[in-house]
Each structure stands twice: as structure tokens, then as C-alpha cells.
Amino acid sequence: MRDTYEAQTTMSEAVALSLPPVRPEPVAGCQDCLGLAVQRVNAGSVGDYSKVSDMNVTLRAHLRDAHGGEQ
């Protein structure tokens, strides 16, 4: 007996993608912000975009905790 199953080759619905969040910016004069921003730039310069993303998350958390919100 032959299997008559046909594989679905297209998606049933369109996928809605959003733009990535705006890159967080360090607060002027804050050494912690500066350190995180430098690590982010260094990671980007060697193509480590996973670390760039990690530094964005860390900087956002720092901005929230130390400066009362993302600046």
C-alpha cells in the first residue's frame, strides 16, 4: 500500500516580524554604562553578535536599575 501523504511546503499564514528594539545608549558620566557600551562595541568589532545582544540586555537592565529606566 502506497502512502498518499503530501508534505505541506508552504506556511499556512504569513509571519509578522517586528523591528529590533532601539539600541540602548549609555548615560553620560556613568562608568558602568560606559563599560557595557565598550564591551558591546568590542563584541561587534569581532562579529560576536550574540554578545552584542547580551550587552544590550545587560545595559537595559542597568539603565532600569541604576537610572530609573531606559534612557
N, C-alpha and C positions, 0 to 999 in steps of 0.2 A: 504494500500500500504506500503510495507516494504522499508526502507531507505537502499540503496546499497552503501552508502558512506563508504570507508575504510580509517581509520586514518593512516597517514604516521607515521611509527615508527622508521625510520632512517633519518639521515640528508642527504641532497642531495649532499653536498660537505664536504670535510674534513676541520676542523677548524685549522688555522695556529696560533700557540701560540708562543710568544717570551719569552725570559728570562726576569725577572725583571731587572730594571736598577741597576747599581752598587750602592751600599750604599755610600752616600756622607760622606766624612771624614772631621772632623773639622780642621781648620788651627791652628797650634801650637801657643800658646800665646794669642789667641783671646778668651776673656771671653764669648762673645755671642755664639761663636761656641761651646765652652765647655758646656755652659748651655743647649743648644739644644741637644747636644750629651748625656748629663746626663739624660735629660728628656726622650730621646729615649730609653736608657738602662733601666731606671726605668719602662717605659711602657712595654717593652719586658719582664721584670722580673715578671710582674703580668699578663702576657698574653693579654695585651691590644694592639693587633697588628694594630688596626685602628689608635691608637695614634702614634705607631711606624711609620706608613706610613705618618701621618700628620707631624711628626717631620722631616722625610726625606724631605718632600716637603718644609717645613719651612727652613731647613738647606740649601737646594739647592738655595732657593731664597736669603737667607742671603749671601751665597758664591758668588752668582752672583752680588748682590748689593754692598756688602762691600769689596769683594776681587777680583772683576773683572772676575768672572767666577767660575765654579765648580772646586775645587782643587782635 
